Amino acid sequence: MRQFFKNFGGGIIQQAGSFFLSWVVGLPIAGAAMTLLGGWFYTVPWPYLIAATSVTFAMTMTAILRLSQWWAWITPKNKLRFAGVKLAMRMDKQGEPPMGVGLGVDLLNDAHFPIEFHVKEIKSVVGNKINPAPTYLIRNVTIQGGNTGFFYDDPVLLNPDEFVTPTKCTLSCKVAYGRPGNLRYEMQQRLEIYIGFSEERVPRLLNATDAPPPT
């Protein structure tokens, strides 16, 4: 029974794809052919008939192109992208040196409408340490069109002697996104960066010239 539904569903998807392909390719040809046959039936002069057939084909192709552009404009697919890495500090008491480092991601909404994202997975590694029990108050964020949003992983605690420059970090993130309330798309990213620290343990991103060469 399971195999039946699997084959049945796969057949429907295949047929839908074939129908869409035949519609996109066949509709302009069919329209041009009908124009040609109609003109031939009513004995339209060949120069006019060729011109009318060419115009029909071109107008149909243009309509399909505009329809696909409109669909690309309204869909949230591929409209959310990773735009960078953010750094934060873990401070237990005001005026004391930081106790840890938090990594976060910047996400850019390229659409003209709001996009909501839900963080399904996020993991930070600072040096060789992780946060074994991260907690998150929220996992969903809505970004207005053309703006950026961000999400921080829970900070990784470091010992005083582990605030060294440079320190290699990795950040892995997987999010679901879409129009608010309809998160039907997914994307994921894994980033490797190097950070450094000031004397006050304030972290900063290192550029390519500051980071050590790959080994």
C-alpha positions in Angstrom: 0.0 0.0 0.0 2.8 2.4 0.9 4.5 1.6 -2.4 1.3 2.3 -4.3 0.9 5.7 -2.8 4.6 6.4 -3.4 4.2 5.5 -7.1 0.9 7.3 -7.3 2.3 10.5 -5.9 5.4 10.4 -8.0 3.3 9.8 -11.1 1.2 12.9 -10.3 4.3 15.1 -9.8 5.8 13.8 -13.1 2.6 14.4 -15.0 2.2 17.9 -13.5 5.8 18.7 -14.6 5.2 17.3 -18.1 1.9 19.3 -18.4 3.7 22.5 -17.3 6.5 21.9 -19.8 4.1 21.1 -22.6 2.0 24.2 -21.8 5.0 26.5 -21.8 6.4 25.1 -25.0 3.2 24.0 -26.8 1.0 27.0 -26.2 2.9 29.5 -28.4 3.3 26.9 -31.1 -0.4 25.9 -30.9 -1.5 29.6 -31.1 0.7 30.2 -34.1 -0.5 27.0 -35.8 -4.1 27.9 -35.2 -3.5 31.4 -36.7 -1.8 29.9 -39.7 -4.6 27.3 -40.3 -7.3 29.9 -39.8 -5.7 32.3 -42.2 -5.1 29.6 -44.8 -8.8 28.5 -44.5 -10.0 32.0 -45.1 -7.4 32.5 -47.9 -5.6 35.3 -46.3 -2.7 36.5 -48.4 0.6 34.8 -47.4 2.5 38.0 -46.4 -0.3 39.0 -44.0 -0.7 35.4 -42.7 3.1 35.0 -42.0 3.1 38.4 -40.2 0.0 37.4 -38.1 1.4 34.0 -37.2 4.7 35.6 -36.1 2.9 38.2 -34.0 0.7 35.5 -32.3 3.8 33.5 -31.4 5.7 36.5 -30.1 2.7 37.8 -28.0 2.1 34.4 -26.5 5.8 34.0 -25.5 5.8 37.5 -24.0 2.7 36.7 -22.0 4.3 33.5 -20.6 7.5 35.4 -19.8 5.5 38.1 -17.9 3.6 35.5 -16.0 6.8 33.8 -14.9 8.3 37.2 -13.9 5.1 38.0 -11.9 5.4 34.6 -10.2 9.1 35.2 -9.3 8.1 38.6 -8.0 5.4 37.4 -5.6 7.0 34.2 -4.3 9.3 34.3 -1.2 11.5 31.5 -2.5 15.2 32.6 -2.7 14.2 36.0 -1.4 15.9 35.5 2.0 19.6 35.1 2.2 22.5 35.1 4.7 24.1 38.5 4.8 26.8 38.2 7.4 27.9 37.2 10.9 27.3 39.2 14.1 29.2 39.1 17.4 28.0 39.6 20.9 29.5 39.4 24.4 28.4 37.5 27.5 28.6 39.7 30.5 27.5 38.5 33.9 28.0 41.8 35.8 28.3 45.3 34.6 31.8 46.6 34.5 33.4 43.1 34.5 35.2 41.6 31.6 33.0 39.4 29.2 32.7 35.8 30.1 31.9 34.5 26.7 31.1 35.1 23.0 27.9 34.8 21.1 27.7 34.3 17.3 24.7 35.4 15.2 23.6 35.6 11.6 22.3 38.5 9.6 19.5 37.7 7.2 18.5 40.0 4.3 14.9 40.1 2.9 15.2 40.9 -0.8 11.4 40.8 -1.3 9.0 43.7 -1.2 6.8 42.0 1.4 7.5 40.6 4.9 9.2 37.3 5.3 9.1 35.2 8.5 11.9 32.8 9.4 12.1 30.1 12.1 15.5 28.9 13.3 15.3 25.1 13.2 19.0 24.5 14.0 21.9 26.7 15.1 25.3 25.7 16.5 28.3 27.8 17.4 31.8 26.6 18.0 34.3 29.1 19.5 37.8 27.6 19.5 37.0 24.1 20.5 34.1 24.9 22.9 30.4 24.9 22.5 27.4 25.8 24.7 26.1 22.4 25.8 22.7 23.6 26.8 21.6 26.6 24.8 18.2 28.2 25.5 16.2 30.5 23.2 13.3 32.7 24.1 12.2 33.1 20.5 12.9 31.2 17.3 10.7 33.1 14.9 11.5 36.6 13.4 9.6 38.6 10.8 11.6 40.9 8.5 10.0 43.6 6.6 10.6 43.9 2.8 14.1 45.2 2.0 15.3 45.0 5.6 17.6 42.8 7.6 17.0 40.7 10.6 19.3 38.7 12.9 19.4 35.8 15.3 22.0 35.0 18.0 23.0 31.7 19.2 23.4 31.3 23.0 26.9 32.5 24.0 29.7 30.1 24.5 31.5 30.6 27.8 35.3 30.9 27.8 38.0 30.7 30.4 40.2 33.8 30.8 43.1 32.2 29.0 40.9 31.3 26.0 40.4 34.9 24.9 43.2 34.6 22.4 43.7 36.2 19.0 43.1 34.6 16.5 40.4 32.2 17.5 38.7 30.0 14.8 34.9 29.9 15.0 32.2 28.0 13.0 28.5 28.8 12.9 26.0 26.4 11.4 22.4 27.5 10.9 19.3 26.0 9.3 16.1 28.1 8.9 12.6 27.6 7.5 11.1 30.7 5.9 8.2 32.1 3.8 5.3 34.5 4.1 4.2 34.9 7.7 2.5 31.8 8.8 3.5 29.8 5.8 7.1 28.7 6.2 7.4 26.3 3.2 11.1 26.9 2.2 14.3 26.0 3.9 18.0 27.1 3.7 21.1 26.4 5.6 24.6 27.8 5.9 27.9 26.9 7.5 30.4 29.7 8.1 34.0 29.7 9.3 35.4 32.9 10.7 38.3 34.1 12.8 37.8 36.5 15.7 40.2 38.5 17.8 39.9 40.2 21.2 41.0 43.5 22.7 42.6 43.8 26.1 39.1 44.2 27.5 38.0 40.9 25.8 35.8 42.7 23.3 35.5 40.4 20.2 36.0 41.6 16.6 35.9 39.9 13.2 39.3 39.4 11.7 39.8 40.2 8.0 41.7 38.0 5.6 45.1 39.6 6.3 44.7 39.2 10.1 43.5 35.6 10.0 46.1 32.8 9.9 46.6 31.0 6.5 44.7 27.7 6.0 46.6 24.6 7.0 
